[in-house]
């Protein structure tokens, strides 16, 4: 293993991708447990429509590139699909949950991911 040390702040505003290479948005914030300091949620900002989502860190992994973050719904822990609490500065913002992300964002990605320019429309 190489590059065991990295800066979380350098990942802020990086684009997030699925394993297939589809862009799901950017990393807006990293939320940590105040007692342990462990990362709990990544706040994802999507481009269209403009939403914030709190998604458990287990749905993400670092890619080959230094600033590459991959979202993979197959590896996440379903029992962490909801958040219990967010820092106070999010009180005035609407931050949606993972289930909302599945309903609002992933269906659009699935359609885009299965589109084929070779299909004929008859």
Secondary structure, 3 states (H helix, E strand, C coil): CCCCCCCHHHHCCCEEEECCCCEEEEEEEEEECCCCCCEEEEEEEECCCCEEEEEEHHHEEECCCCCCEEECCCCCCHHHCCCCCCCHHHCCCCEECHHHHHHHHHHHHHHHHCCCCCCCCC
